[in-house]
Amino acid sequence: MALKIYYEKDAPIDALKGKKVAVVGYGSQGHAHSLNLRDSGIEVAVAELEGTDNYKLAREHGFEPGDIKTAMDGATLVIVTVPDEVQAKVYKEQIAPNLVSGQTLGFCHGFNIHFKYIVPPKDVNVVMIAPKGPGHLVRSEFEKGGGVPNLVAVQQDATGDAKQIALAWANGIGGARAGVIETTYKEETETDLFGEQCVLCGGLTSLIKAGFETLTEAGYKPEIAYFECLHEVKLIVDLMYQGGLSYMRYSISNTAEYGDLTRGPRIITEQTKAEMKKILSEVTSGEFAKEWVNEYQTGLKKFKQMYDKDHDCQLEQIGRELRKMMKWIDSKVV
């Protein structure tokens, strides 16, 4: 399938002008989509649980958050931004009973639709706009006059204009300024899960921890190991972000570049790639999805145990202390 990229001229916001959009959830993506759409002249109704921090934030931002039924009433587009693990329950109990023929269901990630934890009726549209960045970046780039690239997918077109509605949504949040790439629910879901697990989150954090532990176990100061294995990661990634691997290698020393080219393949080996292929198969078969849903439904015991272990490891303890010294960093403590 040839790559299709849509920009503002290809994504008129007219499909949503004078119409109501409901946003279910006011978290990372929800707050950004709500604010950006409102600033683009679209009527937005926010659904959020009363008394929560997100409910309070929505009120601070000038919305009158209410229940899902009220938000959905008369809405052309219903954007579901609650976390993957609760979407199916929320959909079954509160969204499905209030869906009206011809409405458009919108998602920011394909997990529940692709793996069929949510199966909408045939008389509604099912679309996706997936910003390639966290919600705070979606908001901040919009405020600067730019946008974060989006992915667009249409799973179900009941009304004949599902793609136009999705592209209008992308335009309204700033995505069409940067480019909206056409994909499918399958492609977005499977590549997103694989990327998170093997590279962006799982792969990177495991690599950082292994490097830090190798140095400290050899007797080097943990503070020095922290700088070398975690702190400087941002410097290298920023160079890649600007100009790819070639620009990063152009910018570092010849010694570092030679070490990269000769030692890197000894760390990420054919055995590593074979494990990546195994992980990809777990994603595409739905095995990971079942495992994650089961983990959530049984109380997240394993998840919490692993999280707590990493949260208080030496790398994290050292990092919290060192970041206090770095006044130029907007240091976060969780």
Secondary structure, DSSP 8 states (H G I E B T S, - for coil): ----EE-GGGS-GGGTTTSEEEEE--SHHHHHHHHHHHHTT-EEEEE--TTSHHHHHHHHTT---B-HHHHHTTEEEEEE-S-HHHHHHHIIIIIGGG--TT-EEEESS-HHHHTTSS---TTSEEEEEEESS-HHHHHHHHHTT----EEEEEEE-SSS-HHHHHHHHHHHTTHHHH-EEE--HHHHHHHHHHHIIIIITHHHHHHHHHHHHHHHHTT--HHHHHIIIIITHHHHHHHHHHHHHHHHHHHS-HHHHHHHHHHHHHHS-HHHHHHHHHHHHHHHTTHHHHHHHHHHHTTSHHHHHHHHHHHTSHHHHHHHHHHHH-TTS-----
